[in-house]
Amino acid sequence: MRIAFLVTEFPVISELFIVRQLSGLLERGHEVTIFGEVAPTPARHERIEAFGLLDRMVLRPAVPDGLPARVAGLAGIARREPLAGIASMLRTLNVGRFGRHTLNLRLAYATPGWTRAGKFDVVHAHFGPNGVLAVDLRAAACFDAPVLTTFHGHDINVLPGGPGARGYDRLFAQGDAFTTNSRFLAERAIALGCPADRLEVLRMGVELPPELPVRVPSSDPMRVLSVARLVPEKGVDTAIAAVGRAIEAGARLTYRVIGGGPLEGGLQAQIDAAGLHEFVTLTGAASESEVRAAYRESDVFVLPSVRAADGSEEAQGLVLQEAQAMGLPVLTTAIGGIPEGVDDGGSGYLVAPGDADALAAHLGEFAADPDLRRRFGARGRELVEERFDIERLNDQLVDCYADIIQSGR
């Protein structure tokens, strides 16, 4: 199959699941082309270079500020496009059909490269707004192929503005198929009007290491890890408070947080004010290989997510599956799609959002019982093998493409 991926930016550190899908498709003999912009700070992953993914990109022209500059820029682009591309660009100038995307010329700027790329069997749009863009590009005759849209979280939790909003009406009417990474998100999509008969739950998968790290119980402090953006909805402040309370109760542990973000300064101030600088370390962003090494060197994983101020919730929490794939017990919260990926009381514990006391109690429990950590870690690995193996999920994705093509929608 010839498959087009429509993304916003690529490769993004928080969206390495797209890299895993792309490389999996190439491993299965399919051809892929990526339409989007290069991320300002491209993610590092060995599969990006190994599969030459950046060389497979068709770059979307940047949209200048101001209408006069946009018109002038579009004229320059048109001179480099074949006649079919120019015709598609002109078709986007239809306010009645495309609304504000005609007026701001953003749709016209998304047309270059499609007709030159040839025919595709399916176009896979990641995130709802790119799904809207895909059906509009098809309506402008940029391509003639079914459109699959994958929703990931914020694009349904918040965009297009909550239940009753009309932003996805055109997508739900014209899109051929849809996937979400959890039943939780599927229910929210259906509530917005997504047709249930065209919607499938397709979880984001992780690579399974061939062997689990050997973690020998020792007299050393228990090593706790979080991998998260430093934003309010990840709840890292709750984890820091829990670590402090667990230590006060006698638990011996250290806590490392991998990730960057706007709360870094405030979280460091919290650490210093609590006198935890010897126990808690913020290490900033890291590469995929560095994160994998951190999983191997840790004993417990924590993701204390909370509901964001805008109402969004964690749709899957892929890092929980990454941690469990490495045999780590997990501590997390019972919101969004998180419970679908954790065996509560078997591979980890689910607590209420913001409950530092409950987190502290479970940290103390794990610190006192290395064998409990081992049992939970083994169950977590089993759960990931059952539900989140990237190889099985990439096979499911290929089947999904084949079904869409065969149905002729």
Residue pairs with C-beta under 8 A, 6 or more apart in sequence:
1 30
1 31
1 121
1 122
1 398
1 401
1 402
1 405
2 30
2 31
2 32
2 33
2 118
2 119
2 120
2 121
3 25
3 30
3 31
3 32
3 33
3 120
3 121
3 122
3 123
3 124
3 401
4 32
4 33
4 34
4 35
4 117
4 120
4 122
4 123
4 124
4 143
4 145
5 18
5 21
5 22
5 32
5 33
5 34
5 35
5 36
5 124
5 125
5 126
6 35
6 36
6 123
6 124
6 125
6 126
6 130
6 133
6 134
6 137
7 15
7 18
7 34
7 35
7 36
7 125
7 126
7 127
7 130
8 36
8 37
8 127
8 129
8 130
9 36
9 37
9 38
9 39
9 40
10 18
10 34
10 36
10 37
10 38
10 39
10 42
10 53
10 57
11 18
11 19
11 39
11 42
11 43
11 45
11 48
11 53
11 54
12 18
12 39
12 43
13 41
13 43
13 285
14 229
15 43
15 126
16 43
16 45
16 288
17 204
17 205
17 318
18 126
19 43
19 45
19 47
19 48
19 53
20 47
20 204
20 205
20 206
20 207
20 390
20 394
21 394
21 397
22 32
22 34
22 51
22 53
22 56
23 47
23 50
23 51
23 53
24 390
24 391
24 394
24 397
25 32
25 394
25 397
25 398
26 32
26 51
27 394
28 394
28 395
28 398
30 398
32 56
33 56
33 57
33 58
33 117
33 120
34 53
34 56
34 57
34 58
35 57
35 58
35 60
35 113
35 114
36 57
36 59
36 60
37 59
37 60
37 62
38 54
38 57
38 59
42 48
42 54
43 288
44 287
44 288
45 287
45 288
46 288
46 289
47 53
48 54
58 113
58 114
58 117
59 113
60 109
60 110
60 112
60 113
61 73
61 77
61 109
61 112
62 109
63 70
63 73
63 104
63 105
63 106
63 109
64 70
64 72
64 73
67 105
70 104
70 105
70 109
71 105
73 109
74 89
74 105
74 108
74 109
77 89
77 109
77 112
78 85
78 86
78 89
80 112
81 89
81 111
81 112
81 115
81 116
82 115
82 116
84 115
84 141
85 111
85 112
85 113
85 114
85 115
85 116
85 142
87 141
88 111
88 114
88 115
88 137
88 140
88 141
88 142
89 108
89 111
89 112
89 140
91 139
91 140
91 141
92 98
92 101
92 102
92 107
92 108
92 111
92 136
92 140
93 102
93 108
94 102
95 102
95 103
97 139
98 107
98 136
98 139
101 107
101 133
101 136
102 108
107 133
107 136
107 137
107 140
110 133
110 137
111 137
111 140
111 142
114 137
114 142
114 143
115 142
115 143
119 143
119 144
119 145
120 143
120 145
121 145
121 401
121 405
122 145
122 146
122 147
122 148
122 401
122 404
122 405
123 134
123 138
123 143
123 145
123 146
123 147
123 148
124 148
124 150
124 401
125 131
125 133
125 134
125 147
125 148
125 149
125 150
126 150
126 152
127 150
127 151
127 152
127 155
128 149
128 151
128 155
128 156
128 159
128 160
128 168
128 171
129 155
129 159
130 149
131 147
131 149
131 151
131 168
131 171
131 175
131 178
132 167
132 168
132 170
132 171
134 147
134 149
134 175
135 147
135 170
135 171
135 174
135 175
136 170
137 143
138 144
138 145
138 147
138 174
139 174
146 176
146 177
146 404
146 405
146 409
147 174
147 175
147 176
147 177
148 175
148 176
148 177
148 178
148 179
148 400
148 401
148 404
149 171
149 175
149 177
149 178
149 179
150 178
150 179
150 180
150 181
150 202
151 178
151 179
151 180
151 181
151 185
151 189
152 180
152 181
152 185
152 204
152 315
153 181
153 185
153 312
153 313
153 314
153 315
153 316
153 336
154 312
156 180
156 185
156 188
156 189
156 192
156 315
157 185
157 188
157 310
157 311
157 312
157 313
157 315
158 310
158 311
158 312
159 167
160 166
160 167
160 168
160 192
161 167
162 311
163 191
163 192
165 192
168 192
168 193
168 194
169 193
172 192
172 193
172 194
172 195
175 198
176 198
176 404
176 407
176 409
177 198
177 199
177 200
177 400
177 403
177 404
177 409
178 189
178 194
178 195
178 198
178 199
178 200
179 199
179 200
179 201
179 202
179 400
180 186
180 189
180 199
180 201
180 202
180 315
181 201
181 202
181 203
181 204
181 315
181 316
181 318
181 337
182 201
182 203
182 315
182 316
182 336
182 337
182 340
182 341
183 201
183 337
183 340
184 313
184 315
184 336
184 337
184 340
185 315
185 316
185 336
185 337
186 199
186 201
189 199
190 196
190 199
198 409
200 400
202 393
202 396
202 397
202 400
203 316
203 341
203 387
203 388
203 393
204 316
204 318
204 321
204 388
204 393
205 321
205 388
205 389
205 390
205 391
205 392
205 393
205 394
206 318
206 321
206 322
206 325
206 384
206 388
206 389
206 390
207 325
207 390
208 325
208 381
208 384
208 385
208 389
208 390
209 292
209 325
209 326
212 326
212 327
212 377
212 378
212 381
213 295
213 296
213 297
213 326
213 327
215 299
215 327
215 370
215 373
215 374
215 377
217 370
217 371
221 252
221 253
221 254
221 367
222 251
222 252
222 253
222 254
222 299
222 300
222 363
222 366
222 367
222 373
223 253
223 254
223 256
223 297
223 298
223 299
223 300
224 243
224 253
224 254
224 255
224 256
224 298
224 299
224 300
224 301
224 302
224 363
225 255
225 256
225 257
225 258
225 294
225 295
225 298
225 300
225 301
225 302
225 323
225 328
226 234
226 236
226 239
226 255
226 256
226 257
226 258
226 259
226 301
226 302
226 303
226 304
227 257
227 258
227 259
227 291
227 294
227 301
227 319
227 322
227 323
228 234
228 236
228 257
228 258
228 259
228 303
228 319
229 259
229 260
229 261
230 236
230 257
230 259
230 260
230 261
230 262
230 263
230 264
230 267
230 282
231 261
231 262
231 263
232 263
232 306
232 308
232 309
233 305
233 306
233 307
233 308
233 312
233 314
234 259
234 303
234 304
234 305
234 306
235 303
235 304
235 305
235 306
235 333
235 353
235 354
236 257
236 263
236 267
236 304
237 263
237 266
237 267
237 270
238 304
238 306
238 353
238 354
238 355
238 356
238 359
239 255
239 257
239 302
239 304
239 356
239 359
240 255
240 267
240 270
240 271
240 274
240 276
240 280
241 270
241 274
241 356
241 360
242 302
242 304
242 356
242 357
242 359
242 360
242 363
243 253
243 255
243 276
243 279
243 280
243 360
243 363
244 274
244 276
245 356
245 357
245 360
246 253
246 359
246 360
246 361
246 363
246 364
246 367
247 253
247 276
247 279
249 360
249 364
250 364
251 363
251 364
251 367
251 368
252 367
253 279
253 363
253 367
254 279
254 280
254 281
255 276
255 279
255 280
255 281
255 302
256 280
256 281
256 283
256 294
256 298
257 267
257 280
257 281
257 282
257 283
258 283
258 284
258 285
258 286
258 290
258 291
258 294
259 284
259 285
259 286
260 284
260 285
264 282
264 284
267 282
268 282
271 277
271 280
271 282
286 294
291 322
292 326
295 301
295 322
295 323
295 326
295 328
296 326
298 328
299 328
299 366
299 370
299 373
300 328
300 329
300 330
300 331
300 363
300 366
300 373
301 319
301 320
301 323
301 324
301 328
301 329
301 330
301 331
302 330
302 331
302 332
302 359
302 363
303 314
303 317
303 319
303 320
303 330
303 331
303 332
303 333
303 338
304 331
304 332
304 333
304 351
304 353
304 354
304 359
305 313
305 314
305 317
305 332
305 333
305 335
305 336
305 338
305 353
306 333
306 335
306 353
306 354
307 313
307 335
307 353
313 335
313 336
313 337
314 333
314 335
314 336
314 337
314 338
315 336
315 337
316 336
316 337
316 338
316 340
316 341
317 332
317 336
317 337
317 338
317 341
320 330
320 332
320 338
320 341
320 342
320 348
321 341
321 384
321 388
323 330
323 380
324 330
324 341
324 342
324 347
324 348
324 377
324 380
324 381
324 383
324 384
325 380
325 381
325 384
325 388
326 381
327 377
327 378
327 380
327 381
328 377
328 380
329 347
329 348
329 366
329 372
329 373
329 376
329 377
329 380
330 342
330 347
330 348
330 349
330 376
330 380
331 348
331 349
331 351
331 359
331 362
331 363
331 366
332 338
332 342
332 348
332 349
332 350
332 351
333 350
333 351
333 352
333 353
333 355
334 344
334 350
334 351
334 352
334 353
335 353
338 350
339 350
341 383
341 387
341 388
342 348
342 350
342 380
342 383
343 379
343 380
343 383
344 350
346 376
346 379
346 383
347 376
347 377
347 379
347 380
347 382
347 383
348 376
348 380
349 358
349 362
351 358
351 359
351 362
352 358
365 372
366 372
366 373
366 376
